[in-house]
Amino acid sequence: MLSRKDPNETDRGGSGELNTIIGRGSVIEGTVTVQSSLRVDGKIIGTVNVADSLIVGKDGEIEGEVRVKNAVIGGKVKNKIIASGKVVLEAKSIVYGEIKTSRLVIDEGAIFEGRCMMSEEGKTTVVTDNNTKNNRPGLEMIGRPEVAVAR
């Protein structure tokens, strides 16, 4: 299975076809634009634009801005992920940078260091690294405030 599908989730366009694969050992520099889905098992240095789903395999790596509908990250991403749908960080994934999405799933064992902004229907909630307990009811910072690690 290449991605997780929520049974309550409706398909909002996009064919769901996986027709572009960047294989292990491949390195691409520049802008990559894909009209359907993309799987990355190699390395991309630059901007990635995907109309449907992005899957980053356990050996995959992206250094640059990612714009996508949905993303399943199993490897490493550095910089920014902007998703109109859902972002899933799998157990051994590493993400350094910023995530902007409407839904975020972080599996146990994933590493996310950065900033997350979540929005639903035009509303935006920003999670920052302000460690003042009075301003953050229900949240407790452990270790460095800019690091979130699910274990």
MARMARVEX-223189 format. One line per field, with one value per residue (C-alpha): residue number from 1; z, x, y. Coordinates in nm, 3 decimals, padded with zeros to 5 digits, always signed. Example, Ala and Ser with C-alpha at 12.3 -4.5 7.8 and 13.67 -1.06 7.14 Angstrom:
MARMARVEX-223189
nr	c(1_2)
Z	c(+00.780_+00.714)
X	c(+01.230_+01.367)
Y	c(-00.450_-00.106)
END
This chain:
MARMARVEX-223189
nr	c(1_2_3_4_5_6_7_8_9_10_11_12_13_14_15_16_17_18_19_20_21_22_23_24_25_26_27_28_29_30_31_32_33_34_35_36_37_38_39_40_41_42_43_44_45_46_47_48_49_50_51_52_53_54_55_56_57_58_59_60_61_62_63_64_65_66_67_68_69_70_71_72_73_74_75_76_77_78_79_80_81_82_83_84_85_86_87_88_89_90_91_92_93_94_95_96_97_98_99_100_101_102_103_104_105_106_107_108_109_110_111_112_113_114_115_116_117_118_119_120_121_122_123_124_125_126_127_128_129_130_131_132_133_134_135_136_137_138_139_140_141_142_143_144_145_146_147_148_149_150_151)
Z	c(+00.000_-00.101_+00.117_+00.392_+00.298_+00.557_+00.494_+00.593_+00.347_+00.013_-00.307_-00.401_-00.753_-00.875_-01.032_-00.754_-01.019_-00.924_-01.253_-01.153_-00.948_-00.858_-00.792_-00.528_-00.624_-00.845_-00.770_-00.931_-00.892_-00.988_-01.000_-01.027_-01.128_-01.147_-01.253_-01.055_-00.787_-00.718_-00.522_-00.419_-00.322_-00.444_-00.372_-00.498_-00.434_-00.530_-00.546_-00.573_-00.698_-00.700_-00.795_-00.602_-00.357_-00.268_-00.114_+00.018_+00.074_+00.366_+00.153_-00.012_+00.059_-00.046_+00.022_-00.084_-00.077_-00.133_-00.252_-00.259_-00.196_+00.038_+00.156_+00.321_+00.445_+00.527_+00.459_+00.509_+00.411_+00.479_+00.428_+00.387_+00.320_+00.209_+00.174_+00.105_+00.246_+00.487_+00.583_+00.743_+00.907_+00.928_+01.211_+01.079_+00.897_+00.969_+00.884_+00.947_+00.864_+00.834_+00.771_+00.658_+00.627_+00.725_+00.883_+01.034_+01.153_+01.331_+01.390_+01.694_+01.621_+01.368_+01.417_+01.337_+01.417_+01.310_+01.297_+01.210_+01.092_+01.053_+00.886_+00.823_+00.590_+00.596_+00.972_+01.079_+01.406_+01.464_+01.699_+01.813_+02.046_+02.317_+02.638_+02.873_+03.063_+03.118_+02.742_+02.659_+02.864_+02.816_+02.646_+02.812_+02.655_+02.710_+02.608_+02.341_+02.265_+01.886_+01.872_+01.866_+01.875_+01.886_+02.055)
X	c(+00.000_+00.146_-00.064_-00.320_-00.677_-00.923_-01.252_-01.445_-01.248_-01.406_-01.206_-01.182_-01.053_-00.720_-00.685_-00.482_-00.258_+00.104_+00.278_+00.607_+00.880_+01.220_+01.422_+01.684_+02.023_+01.869_+01.941_+01.735_+01.814_+01.561_+01.181_+00.979_+00.612_+00.383_+00.016_-00.089_+00.113_+00.486_+00.694_+01.047_+01.300_+01.596_+01.684_+01.533_+01.705_+01.464_+01.092_+00.840_+00.484_+00.245_-00.123_-00.228_-00.026_+00.343_+00.501_+00.857_+00.996_+01.221_+01.532_+01.379_+01.495_+01.371_+01.558_+01.328_+00.972_+00.698_+00.348_+00.106_-00.252_-00.159_+00.179_+00.303_+00.659_+00.868_+01.210_+01.356_+01.225_+01.406_+01.244_+00.867_+00.565_+00.246_-00.046_-00.411_-00.513_-00.334_+00.031_+00.137_+00.480_+00.557_+00.753_+01.107_+01.052_+01.250_+01.113_+01.304_+01.120_+00.765_+00.442_+00.122_-00.171_-00.532_-00.462_-00.143_-00.068_+00.262_+00.335_+00.528_+00.902_+00.876_+01.093_+00.955_+01.161_+01.011_+00.683_+00.335_+00.040_-00.294_-00.602_-00.953_-01.188_-00.982_-00.915_-00.550_-00.401_-00.030_+00.176_+00.479_+00.768_+00.651_+00.712_+00.499_+00.272_+00.006_-00.030_-00.034_-00.295_-00.282_+00.060_+00.383_+00.723_+00.983_+01.341_+01.402_+01.074_+01.125_+01.151_+00.852_+00.942_+00.681_+00.818)
Y	c(+00.000_+00.335_+00.561_+00.559_+00.634_+00.750_+00.563_+00.878_+01.091_+01.174_+01.204_+01.572_+01.535_+01.402_+01.062_+00.904_+00.745_+00.695_+00.761_+00.925_+00.757_+00.901_+00.584_+00.513_+00.657_+00.929_+01.295_+01.573_+01.943_+02.210_+02.231_+01.911_+01.943_+01.639_+01.644_+01.333_+01.149_+01.120_+00.870_+00.973_+00.707_+00.915_+01.279_+01.606_+01.939_+02.215_+02.289_+02.004_+02.070_+01.772_+01.804_+01.493_+01.280_+01.271_+00.964_+00.995_+00.645_+00.553_+00.626_+00.936_+01.289_+01.633_+01.958_+02.239_+02.365_+02.105_+02.201_+01.910_+01.796_+01.504_+01.377_+01.059_+01.109_+00.803_+00.959_+01.305_+01.651_+01.978_+02.319_+02.359_+02.136_+02.310_+02.068_+02.145_+01.805_+01.573_+01.519_+01.188_+01.157_+00.786_+00.620_+00.673_+01.003_+01.320_+01.663_+01.987_+02.306_+02.426_+02.236_+02.410_+02.171_+02.114_+01.772_+01.630_+01.275_+01.204_+00.835_+00.720_+00.744_+01.028_+01.338_+01.684_+01.991_+02.319_+02.504_+02.380_+02.587_+02.415_+02.558_+02.438_+02.624_+02.945_+02.942_+02.925_+02.801_+02.858_+02.642_+02.842_+02.781_+03.023_+02.830_+03.040_+02.801_+03.069_+03.119_+02.746_+02.564_+02.189_+02.190_+02.092_+02.148_+01.878_+01.958_+02.219_+02.403_+02.393_+02.013_+01.778_+01.411_+01.134_+00.823)
END
